[in-house]
Amino acid sequence: MKTILIAYATKTGTTEETAREIASTLEERGFQVEVKPMAQVASLDGWDGVVIGAPVNGMDWLPEAASFVASRKSGLAGTRVAVFFVSYLYFGGRTMWRKAIEKKLAMAAATAGASASVVLGGRLPGPLPGFARILFGKPKDAPLDARDHGVTREWAASLAALFA
Ligand SMILES: Cc1cc2nc3c(=O)[nH]c(=O)nc-3n(C[C@H](O)[C@H](O)[C@H](O)COP(=O)(O)O)c2cc1C
């Protein structure tokens, strides 16, 4: 059985939930999957694939994730890698922020040597303050939860081909 590690970082729990959704889709397709906070990942040896996920804070993924990828480059080079960002403002905000996040995702994916990468929806615990809505171009009535579970599962299913 092929084994997949999903290493995540999170501040408020969304990325862990998304990691578990990705895991269950891969498990349905016959993979053995372990979901772990990246701080607890001892070794990258022996996995058939590694998925790395973290939220976007300050228009980049968490520094913890950037450090993880930078310090594990040789381990990542020995396996197939996929990267996901979890972002609230990517969806329905200004194009300039969307482009900024895409640029950071491309950089993260290149550093990790990832063959697949995606931005998935995040959520907020409460409404954005007015100034932030204007800055980021989010309408007042935008839902606080930008996750799309169908998109998450579709992306996870596409990884099955990558890791097969
Ligand atoms: C302090 C803070 C900063 C954030 N900055 C951004 C940001 O720059 N861009 C963005 O798209 N979302 C931003 N968000 C929204 C998060 O991406 C979203 O809440 C996500 O679901 C958080 O994932 P987590 O629960 O795994 O920490 C921010 C959230 C917080 C709490």
The ligand as a Gaussian input file, in Angstrom:
#p B3LYP/6-31G(d) Opt

LIG

0 1
 C       -3.830000      36.927000      11.773000
 C       -4.467000      36.474000      10.490000
 C       -3.952000      36.934000       9.283000
 C       -4.526000      36.510000       8.079000
 N       -4.013000      36.977000       6.905000
 C       -4.526000      36.528000       5.737000
 C       -3.971000      36.950000       4.514000
 O       -3.019000      37.729000       4.459000
 N       -4.516000      36.465000       3.373000
 C       -5.573000      35.580000       3.373000
 O       -5.994000      35.170000       2.316000
 N       -6.120000      35.174000       4.529000
 C       -5.617000      35.620000       5.692000
 N       -6.153000      35.197000       6.876000
 C       -7.278000      34.256000       6.851000
 C       -6.780000      32.817000       6.952000
 O       -6.159000      32.405000       5.779000
 C       -7.969000      31.910000       7.244000
 O       -8.577000      32.315000       8.442000
 C       -7.590000      30.457000       7.357000
 O       -8.757000      29.664000       7.417000
 C       -6.717000      30.214000       8.587000
 O       -6.271000      28.881000       8.586000
 P       -5.972000      28.129000       9.965000
 O       -7.315000      28.005000      10.660000
 O       -5.442000      26.821000       9.540000
 O       -5.002000      28.932000      10.743000
 C       -5.615000      35.616000       8.088000
 C       -6.132000      35.157000       9.319000
 C       -5.554000      35.570000      10.491000
 C       -6.131000      35.058000      11.788000

